[in-house]
Amino acid sequence: MSDAAGLAEGGYASAARTIRRVTPYLWPEGEQAVRTRVVLAMLALVVAKFATVVTPFFFKSAVDGLAPADPAKHADFLLVAGPVALTVFYGLMRLAGVGFGQLRDGIFARVGQRALRQLALETFRHIHALSLRYHITRKTGGLSRIIERGVKGVDFLLRFLLFSIVPLALELAMVAAIFFFVFDVWYLLVVAVTIALYVWFTFKVTEWRVKIRQRMNERDTDANQKAIDSLLNFETVKYFGAEGREAARYDASMQGYEGAAVKTQVSLAWLNLGQSLIITTGLVIVMVMAARGVQAGSLTVGDFVMVNAYMIQITMPLNFLGTVYREIRQALVDMAAMFDLLEQPAEIEDRPGTKPLVVSAGRIEFRDVAFAYETERSILRDLTLTVEPGQTVAVVGPSGSGKSTIGRLLFRFYDVSAGAVLIDGQDLREVTQASLRAAIGVVPQDTVLFNDTIYYNIAYGRPEATRAEVEGAARAAQIHDFIAGLPEGYDTTVGERGLKLSGGEKQRVGIARTLLKDPPILLLDEATSALDSETERDIQDSLRAMGEGRSVITIAHRLSTVVDADRIVVLERGRVVEQGSHEALLALGGRYARMWTRQQSDPDAEAEATDAA
């Protein structure tokens, strides 16, 4: 059962786990300055609550001083001070309560914001550490929503659990003691029953409301996912004139959200009504008891006023308790989903004792490799493939043969099921992922760019590069002149996923980025298959120049782009069925020759070489 579901059903163990998960951010090991701030904030909290609780005493004494029922009986030191002085003290206590409360918030502000930043950073890093398998099965919109709600939930918990629930408990304990010692046990009993009923009613109704709120969140997440998916595929929607259809899908999700939101608001109204009924009943009973005490002469008018002041004083935080409890429960639901994400194990991790990859020559070897994305569907079977240093090896084959999987295994997005992938004799599972990926450059079929400047996207290959080096890479990729001709030059923003640039321009930016990285090993994953023939020829020249002196694996769509490869490997059903030079494979008259003949007769034919695997 997920934490969210557990909380919705009253899973307090789940709530406790979530709170334990947050605690290290509030009381971090070895962070004495942070701990000192927490202690000072708590001290300020206690002083503020003490000042708040004693304030009605000064108000009572001022009232009694103005109209004492029995001056001799009430001539204590407070009355001797005079009503004016008591009123001043009353004001000072109120000011102290507010002042120390604000001091508490100011001291704790850095602790809270630091905790949020660290949690957000941990979540961000963990998401990037999760495997490709995880990301391709998740919807980006839903994932971002979980993170957004989770961080907001932690923010709320830090601000309100520590400085609302704890202060409220402290204040209620002080007020209960005052009712017991200053008045009698019956006052304490009425107040205790009122508070107990209020808390019980609030908790029970909130448990019910959390389930409704959870359904509302699910509808909201679904609507958000549909909106993001539709906007990311903006061009496809336009191509098919599907704006109305997309709007209808979005509206259907929003209708579900609307219904759940209405139920949430109605349930809130019932909750507020019940809370008001309980509090008002308790207040009236206590005030009637105090009024009868004044009539009997056992209490003064000041006592009557003080009873009213204390009841009003605890009513405000109790009302606040209802809001805080509702929000804390919701925050726990949201945080549980985020912490479930944080506890999602990373499929690919560096083993203990792994060392950085050392590329001495750039020899790549797939040794008896077997791999399956799912156990019932094997992709690669006993694959053996070697790329000698400085050699260019092209991989071709029908859809589903495992061509793109080779690239994913080379980057270690997945681990092999059997066999091994090695670079210069080093098993990729025995080297750090960071060093492995630093040694490999890739130009994919569709270069995806960040919604930032052209300069940023090229420099992404090596952020510490100088501007001259960035421009040099652009020249080598034959895109510098194009960039220089733009009104904003290298500071031109490329748009979401680089949509402001053409396919060829995006590929050249991707080539420049990889050239700037200057890796010893290169993966070209159908780098020109989405381009027109003329643009493809121009890009192909840049790719050939980039591959000089490097070990290159080319995953090919159009066979005409790999005729100059040192060796061409033909895959079928995850196995190598042919390999050799272009001329040798044509002379063999096998699978490659048939693919070549088909593409020559129909240049636009895919020759079953597109790989979805």
KOLMAR-328831 format. One record per residue (C-alpha): residue in three letters; x, y, z. Coordinates in pm, whole numbers, plus 50000, padded with zeros to 5 digits. Each point is the difference from the previous one (the first is absolute). Example, Ala and Ser with C-alpha at 12.3 -4.5 7.8 and 13.67 -1.06 7.14 Angstrom:
BEGIN
ALA512304955050780SER501375034449934
END
This chain:
BEGIN
MET500005000050000SER501355034649914ASP500545026250266ALA497335021749847ALA497424972550025GLY501154991150348LEU499585035450121ALA496595002949842GLU498944969550199GLY501485012850324GLY503444984649959TYR501775017750285ALA503054977649968SER500435014149651ALA499675035450135ALA502624992550264ARG502354986849732THR499575031749799ILE500665022150302ARG503134979950083ARG501125005649642VAL499785037850046THR501665001850343PRO503634998549877TYR499405031949802LEU498965018050320TRP502714985650225PRO502894992149762GLU503044981050123GLY503095021650044GLU498135032549926GLN500385017650335ALA498945033949865VAL496744985549870ARG499324981850326THR500675031850197ARG497425018349792VAL497454972750070VAL500645002150376LEU499765038150001ALA496814998449798MET498474975750250LEU501015022450292ALA498385029749829LEU496914978649949VAL499754991650373VAL500465036450104ALA497385011349748LYS497464974850129PHE500705008650364ALA499415036849926THR496794991549814VAL498644978950286VAL500725025150281THR498535029349805PRO496384993950117PHE501185001950364PHE500945036549953PHE496725006549822LYS498034983950287SER501855020250263ALA499485032449808VAL496254993249985ASP499884991750369GLY501975031450077LEU497505021249813ALA496964984250166PRO501024978450297ALA497084981650155ASP501894998050330PRO503075023150015ALA501274984350320LYS499814964949855HIS501745008949675ALA502685024150121ASP502844978949869PHE503225014249856LEU498575001049649LEU497105022050108VAL502325022350202ALA501905007049680GLY496895016649863PRO497794993549698VAL502085022249772ALA503234981750079LEU498234966749960THR498695010649663VAL503545009249896PHE501274966050116TYR497144983849810GLY501165017649684LEU503644990650063MET499104963350041ARG498025000249677LEU502955016649828ALA502394974350148GLY497824971549877VAL499955013849647GLY503645011550006PHE501494967150115GLY497744981749753GLN501435020749716LEU503524995350137ARG499404962649993ASP498945001849634GLY503015021349910ILE502474976650171PHE498484969049844ALA499645014449649ARG503524990049895VAL499544964950142GLY496764994749809GLN501215013849669ARG503254980850023ALA498094967850065LEU497765006349698ARG502995006849776GLN501784968450112LEU496904978749956ALA499305014349654LEU503644993749903GLU499914964450133THR496814993049808PHE501395015349681ARG503204979750024HIS498124968050076ILE497725004249700HIS503045003149776ALA501494969250168LEU496964978749916SER500284977449700LEU498785006449649ARG497564971250055TYR498345019850278HIS499785032449804ILE498524985249683THR497164985050205ARG499195032250186LYS498105030549880THR502085031650039GLY496995021050099GLY499024976250278LEU503594997950125SER500445037750014ARG496675003250181ILE501084975050266ILE503215019350060GLU498255033650008ARG497384988350249GLY502564981450210VAL502305030150045LYS497025022150082GLY498874973950252VAL503395000450171ASP499925038050006PHE496614999350168LEU501094973450249LEU503115019650097ARG498065032250051PHE496884987250171LEU500694966950171LEU502915014050198PHE498535034350068SER496284992650019ILE499384965450144VAL502745001850265PRO499115035850109LEU496314990950007ALA500654970050225LEU502125021950229GLU497355027150016LEU497184975450070ALA502014984450284MET500605034250158VAL496355010549967ALA498844966750146ALA502275005250301ILE498615035150050PHE496394988049991PHE500834972950253PHE501965020950250VAL498275034049964PHE496424987849963ASP499034963750068VAL499994965549847TRP496595004749833TYR501345028049782LEU502924977949903LEU497624971249927VAL497815020849767VAL503035014149819ALA501614965449971VAL496804984149864THR499555028749753ILE503574996649873ALA499804962049985LEU496735000949804TYR501395026549767VAL503204980549932TRP498144966849956PHE497455015349762THR502725017949802PHE502134968849964LYS497124977249899VAL498555023749743THR503465008249864GLU500714962949946TRP496904999149781ARG500995032149822VAL503524987449926LYS498524972149788ILE497965025649806ARG503065022549965GLN502084970849878ARG497484992949724MET500075036949910ASN503804998849975GLU499824969449776ARG497635018249765ASP502255030750010THR503074979149917ASP498194983249712ALA498905033649857ASN503535013850039GLN501504969949823LYS497615003949708ALA500745037249975ILE503794995150001ASP499844970849757SER497835020349763LEU502245030850017LEU503184979649950ASN498404985949685PHE498795034049882GLU501054994549639THR498334965949979VAL496775014950131LYS500195026649729TYR500814974949727PHE496834980550073GLY497815030050084ALA499324983750335GLU499695031250217GLY496354992550073ARG500734963850081GLU502815009750238ALA497805026050167ALA497294973750047ARG502494975750160TYR501255027250231ASP496465010950089ALA499024964150081SER502834998450251MET499115034150140GLN496374989150044GLY501174972450230TYR502125025350187GLU497065023950022GLY497764973850161ALA502664990250254ALA500765036650076VAL496315007250068LYS499854970750243THR503125013550169GLN498445034450049VAL496684985850126SER501774977350248LEU502005030150121ALA496785019150067TRP498644971150209LEU503284998050191ASN499995037250081LEU496364998550111GLY500654970950237GLN503105016650145SER498125032450065LEU497164981250172ILE502374982150240ILE502045031050085THR496965022250047THR498314974750228GLY503084997150221LEU500435037850010VAL496385005850104ILE500164973850276VAL503195014350151MET498725035749979VAL496724990350170MET502004983550279ALA502135031350040ALA496955022849996ARG498394979650278GLY503265002350194VAL499945038049972GLN496385000550117ALA500904977850295GLY502965022250090SER502614972749958LEU501375016349685THR500605035849896VAL499085017349679GLY503684997449914ASP499814962250039PHE497024999449764VAL501945020449746MET503074977750043VAL497974968249942ASN498615015249682ALA503475011249891TYR501474965250049MET497154983049817ILE500385024049708GLN503774995750019ILE499844962249965THR497195002049745MET502245017649748PRO502804974050004LEU497424972050010ASN498415013849684PHE503515002449862LEU500584964050109GLY497224989149769THR501605017549705VAL503514988750093TYR498964964050054ARG498194998749667GLU502995014749821ILE502504978450186ARG498074968849905GLN499985011249639ALA503675009450022LEU500754965150131VAL498164984849705ASP501965021749756MET503304994250179ALA499444962450015ALA499744999049621MET503245019849969PHE501824978750256ASP498814968849819LEU501735015149699LEU503155006650203GLU499974964150123GLN499604986549648PRO503224980049956ALA502365009849722GLU500324970749762ILE503485010249889GLU502415009150280ASP503755001850037ARG501214969550186PRO502185004650310GLY503615004749902THR499355009249638LYS502705020649834PRO499885025849721LEU500154986849646VAL503425003949842VAL499795002149620SER503414991649861ALA499084989849645GLY496214999249974ARG499414963049931ILE496324990850050GLU498904964250048PHE496564984550042ARG500834965150125ASP497234973649983VAL497435026150100ALA496394991050073PHE497405025950097ALA496245003450040TYR497915030150100GLU497384975450122THR500624964050094GLU497604986649740ARG501535020049715SER503704995249932ILE501685027549794LEU503654989149971ARG501184964049995ASP503674989350024LEU501095032349832THR503725003149939LEU501205032249842THR503405017050003VAL500965035349898GLU503755003949970PRO501665033150097GLY499335027049741GLN497644977449808THR496515009049878VAL497484971850030ALA496485003949866VAL497104979950141VAL496984994249775GLY497014977150007PRO496214998050006SER497775015850260GLY500294983250338SER503354984149923GLY501675018150292LYS502025027349829SER499085028450234THR500294976550296ILE503714997149925GLY500355037550055ARG498054998750326LEU502184971950131LEU503145018749897PHE498895029750211ARG498984975350272PHE496425012350016TYR499354963050061ASP502164971150116VAL500344969449781SER498114968450098ALA503024978849910GLY503455005649857ALA501855032950028VAL500645033249828LEU503615011450022ILE502055030449905ASP503744993649984GLY499414968150198GLN498095017150282ASP496534986450078LEU497605029450000ARG498464987050323GLU503375004450170VAL500535036749911THR498175031250114GLN497075011449791ALA501265035949995SER503374990349850LEU498344976649749ARG497615026249867ALA502725026249996ALA501904977949755ILE497144996049752GLY498405025949776VAL496664994949829VAL498135015749711PRO496464985950014GLN497384998249728ASP498175029850146THR502245023750192VAL497965014250286LEU501135034450114PHE499375018850322ASN497725030249983ASP502995023050034THR502525017349777ILE501954983749719TYR503175007550196TYR498684981850307ASN499024969649793ILE503404997049832ALA501895007050323TYR497974972450168GLY502544975749857ARG502725016050214PRO498715028150224GLU503495012250093ALA500895006349633THR500965035149893ARG497925019749753ALA502714995349738GLU499784962250045VAL496215000849970GLU500215020149679GLY502734976749874ALA497724970150051ALA497225018349815ARG502345006749708ALA501034963549989ALA496304990749991GLN499485025749719ILE497395019950189HIS501995030350117ASP499075021249698PHE496314992550050ILE500205009550369ALA501975031649925GLY497275010649756LEU497304998850266PRO498995033350161GLU501064987850344GLY502754976849881TYR501034974050255ASP497555015350249THR497034989349788THR497514978850197VAL499184967649819GLY496534994750150GLU498434969650164ARG501964969149886GLY501705021949739LEU496855005349793LYS501225033849870LEU502734982249803SER499654977149701GLY500914963250023GLY503355005649832GLU500825029950220LYS499204980350313GLN502214971349884ARG502885023849936VAL499605014850349GLY500054964250131ILE503154992649800ALA501665031750129ARG499084990250355THR501594965749955LEU503085014549830LEU500465023450295LYS499794970250236ASP502794983749795PRO499384963850107PRO502204970949888ILE496924978949918LEU497085010849786LEU496474986549956LEU497995011749700ASP496454987950059GLU498275004549662ALA501355035450007THR498775009449651SER496944977949947ALA497555028350069LEU501635024149752ASP499485006149631SER502584986249757GLU501855032849939THR500225008850368GLU500994964150074ARG502965001949764ASP501235032150162ILE499594986050350GLN501654967449897ASP503155018849903SER500105015550348LEU499454966150163ARG502814984049800ALA502365027850102MET498924996450362GLY500664962449994GLU503635003149893GLY502284985350265ARG497074987550209SER498354966450051VAL496555004049845ILE496824979450012THR497465011449743ILE496424988050022ALA498785004349645HIS496635006249841ARG501085007849645LEU502604975149884SER501525025849767THR501345018050309VAL502154970650113VAL501644988149678ASP503325014850117ALA499904982650339ASP502934977250080ARG497544972650080ILE496244996049974VAL498224977050244VAL496554986849909LEU497724991050291GLU496914978449986ARG498034988950306GLY502785011650228ARG502784980449830VAL502755008949755VAL499064983149672GLU502515017349770GLN502985023250030GLY502635013849771SER500695029549774HIS497335014249772GLU501504983249695ALA500474966650174LEU496404999450122LEU498655008449656ALA502084972049853LEU498604976550265GLY496505005949864GLY498344995450337ARG497865021150229TYR502015032049955ALA500014996849622ARG496204996949995MET499635030550224TRP502375019549775THR498144990249683ARG496705010450150GLN501315034050108GLN501635006149664SER496724993249821ASP498025020350255PRO502205026250172ASP497235008050246ALA499534963950106GLU500914992550356ALA501304965949897GLU498694987650331ALA503005016850154THR498225022650240ASP500554988550355ALA497495005350273ALA501834977850241
END
